[in-house]
């Protein structure tokens, strides 16, 4: 059985995040502690949001000696099937659950509620 060919990393296009977007996102990570598509609309695109999260993390590692936030990137599902991204500072938003609630409030999305338990 032949293996499925793996994508070469060189084939993936590099996404350049403008310096002003990194600066804005980094400031938001420090206060209020998160970035969403309301702050930077291109975050609706997963590859762009992922590249932004990487760029913000790199910013704090190499360009900002005064701050060391725990930057985390996550996508969440919402009622109706929408999926949205958030980049957040785990020093200010300490759990994924709190990040989910914050994102839902920020972008006006309803959280998925599990169905009530029933016996078979």
PyMOL commands that set and color helices and strands:
alter all, ss='L'
color gray80, all
select helices_A, chain A and resi 9-11+19-30+41-44+46-62+96-107
alter helices_A, ss='H'
color red, helices_A
select strands_A, chain A and resi 34-35+71-77+83-89
alter strands_A, ss='S'
color yellow, strands_A
deselect
rebuild
show_as cartoon
